[in-house]
Amino acid sequence: MASRTRKQWCANGGILVRLTLTLSGLCAGQCTNIGLMTTTTTRASTTETGTTMTMTAGSSRECIGGVRTMQSKGEVKLAVIAPGDPHHEQSLQRVLPAVLLAVKYVSSPRGPLPGWNIKVDYRDSYCSSTYGPLAAFQFYINQTADAFLGPVCDYVIAPVARYAGVWGIPVLTAGAQAEAFRHKGQHYPTLTRMMGSHRLVGEALRHILRSFGWKICGLLFHNHEMASSKGNSECHFTLSAVYTALNQTPAHKSFNQETADTEEYKNLLSLIAKSARIIVMCANSTTIREILLAAEELGMVDSGEYVFFSIELSSSDNDSKEPWRVDGDTDERNEKARKAYQALLTVTARTPDNLEYLNFSREVKSLAQSKYNFIFGNSSVSTFVTAFYDAVLLYALALKDSLPEKPGEVNLDGGNLTRRMWGKSFKGITGDVNIDENGDRIADYSLLDMDPETSKFEIVANYYGANKTLEYIPGKQIHWAGGRLEPPPDTPTCGFDGSLCPDNSLPGYAILSMVLSSIVVVLVVGSVFIYRRFKLEAEIASMTWKVHWDDVIVIPNAKTRGSMYSLIANKFRGSELTIYSEDNASLPDGVDRNVYVPTGFYKSKNCQSMIPSTVKLMKDLQHDHLVRFYGACLEPPHCCLLTEYCPKGSLQDILENEQIKLDRVFRGSLIHDIVRGMAYLHASEVKSHGNLKSSNCVVDSRFVLKIADFGLHELRRSADVDSDGDKNSYAYWRKQLWTAPELLRLERQLPEGTQKGDVYSFAIIVHEIVMRQGPFYLGDNNEFSPKEIIEGVRRGGGSPLRPVIDDASVEEEVATLMRRCWAQEAADRPDFPALKQTIRKINKDYESSNILDNLLSRMEQYATNLETLVEERTADYLEEKRKCEELLYQLLPKSVASQLILGQSVIAETYDQVTIYFSDIVGFTSLSAESTPLQVVDLLNDLYTCFDSIIENFDVYKVETIGDAYMVVSGLPVRNGMNHAREIARMSLALRDTVMTFSIRHRPTEQLKLRIGMHSGPCVAGVVGLKMPRYCLFGDTVNTASRMESNGEGN
């Protein structure tokens, strides 16, 4: 029937038929012997699309070898075939605005076809291999297609491009990127691909992988089910080209993104991870996000060993939005997605960022909304859309090139125009457009990475297809997942199956050797431990700390110290023993033996039951700010502890002594010493003090504060019980003023106390130091007894009872420190290591271990300041000395002045040959009489200053000036041979010339005259007098020169 239909059509010239694929052979050789078709009207009912059209064959067409011409010059009909679904990346609503803008430009005065009438018609292809070719037939029958723009779906473009080749109609599309369209030949002779081939994506990815040294990768992509009528997906065609371009056989897995779930993604990732660390993916953005979330759950992101690539088939929006964020998803999943996207790199078509392209994008969006009621939203205009603009421009340029061939006639032959389009380069809306000799655009691609600071994708590199180079953006770097600073290897160190690493399993004999070695090590360690244990027990058994009472020397005549004596007397229960120490070199009898001095008696029935190891621990404690424990006497009734003697007394003694002034440095040093000592004590095996107070802080001879009365808590408890006496006494309650409130609430107080309790006691001591008003000062008007204070502290409450702080006299940092340390809750108090850092900050300008070091440091600073002051005064003295010497050198010859400075006597000296010069002013007496004294002084000062400046140019020495007389000599004090007469003569002429131009200040019209006399001969020179010494010349030569001057004539 099909053949009969074609026969009837050819014989009858046109009948009413249903448009079917049997028409495809109409111009494929079936009617080669038929002439021009007659103009008839043909009706066709297209049931598939639901559209009924009346099509009229217009101007004559020829069906000879596919050659088509049009006689009507200045008119072109463009047929757009694209999906009508607005969700499609290349829908009619997206591409038609770009086509219309291109037509507007092409037909404008500055376009390639100015004044041409370019008509645009379009059809919905439904992305169907049935309806798409049907739309092309409709355009062809209606003679409304001089060129096809589209289709874009691979299964639509394949038949349409074949038919168009037969019909002689050019096809320009942004689709057809599959490798099957590369070999055009007789199948697609008029097909031009404006987005190039997927093969270029493979080449770009190959260059990117090579730049990181990667050779192995895996492919994961979306594809339709085999039973589906949709065929293979676009991702399948894309990664097939990548597969070919990589020149290897990478692992590849496919899935259907419409049905796959997270578990399937995990399984696929686990399978690919067995043979690849670099995973190339292709799917829609939603699926890519789910895959990366699955990878994050598998730990593939945190490890930093995996890198994911996403191939985006259109230009990416990642540089303008956050693809990991989904508004309808939870914040937790969005955060996981953001973290997972750190392992993703995106390869997409390169999009220009110039102003022209941005303006074009705005125009496309505006036209789409106004004409087609389509809103792009935040998404950008993809390169698929801009490819239609460049397609119209390319077709117009080819048509323009064909016009000069036959003037007056437009050649619309598809083969001719296609040949002109292939191999052409021009400036398009996306930049430089290069069409190769096969009719494929040479596309450029960009590599995008997410900036972890902004969480947005940005371009880090561009691949230029024309010269096949990969160029990284200066200043941009790729951020690798897992905190890596460099790209991970594409293969694990030991390979995917561990075959690259040697077998590290040990043979049996090696294992046996290791076991035996371990046994030997255990035995050695055990032996050392046992040895140390026995050694410790031996030291304890030897009782090196034990002291006999006979070895304790008591000095009954020693003086006592205030509260210190009271404290000891209380412990001794009336004993008058004192604290005193002597070293072994100062004993009266010269006996060379250790001296032990008691610091207190502890009368108790249990003094013999002290644990020797505890006493050994006390003796081993050594620190600069802890009182050293020497030993103990356990001979009842003489039970006592012997510790280091500190002659400066306790801190309480110092604070109660008003004659001792404590400045800021002194107070800071005392506080610092307490903190350092307590920090060491808390870090030791003693753990805590339990009885910290100002009377237990003593100061040695070097002004170093040391902590006393710590350790041996059970022994001290028995002594305290004996010494408490009446529990209603003032002393009993007063000594508890340093106790923390949580310890006061206990029915039976702990003798060892707690570390936080020690911090509270430290705060009370600090308050004593800064206020110097005794422990727990509550103000001048306070009438509370110690018992009432203790009861108030024990009660606590919202505003617990604490000492008063004078904010005017106490530094803010110290006040804050005290409040933190005596906080009601023990957990709120800092520990001593933290206090150590705080005190260092407070004492940063004068931090030292003790007050003596601070005093020495201050003395060194004073000495340094004095040295600087001495250097400054010395410099001033030397400067003044230099000035005096210069003045003396002006009054006397330098050789004579040097002798006087050295304190030597100046002996007169005879000179054989000198020349002496005398001069005076003619008429000076009358001039002086007519002038005031000040005018005379000014006259002589001006004249002699002028003379002095002139004689500096000659080897002469000015002897003196007397009134208007001016005396100069040459040849002394430094001899100059026979040059003295010449120097005086030249000087005289110079002075005479100067006088002729000299002007008197108060008589400028008068001219001075100078009378000069000189004579050569011997003379004697020397210093005359002790007061105001003068350098004088003696001899007939002086007199002769003076007479010659007085008898001369003024000039």
Helices and strands as residue ranges (DSSP letters): H 2-12, G 21-25, I 26-30, E 41-46, E 51-56, E 75-82, H 92-106, E 117-124, H 131-141, E 147-149, H 154-167, E 171-173, G 179-181, E 191-193, H 198-211, E 218-222, H 234-245, E 251-255, H 262-273, E 278-282, H 285-297, E 307-311, H 331-340, G 341-343, E 344-349, H 355-372, H 383-402, G 403-405, H 414-421, E 425-428, E 431-434, E 445-451, E 456-464, E 469-472, G 481-483, H 508-542, G 549-551, H 562-572, E 600-601, G 607-609, H 612-620, E 629-635, E 638-643, H 651-656, H 664-683, G 694-696, E 697-699, E 705-707, H 713-724, H 730-734, H 741-744, H 755-771, H 786-795, H 812-821, G 826-828, H 832-842, H 851-891, H 894-901, E 909-921, H 924-929, H 933-951, E 957-962, E 965-970, H 980-997, E 1010-1024, E 1030-1034, H 1036-1046
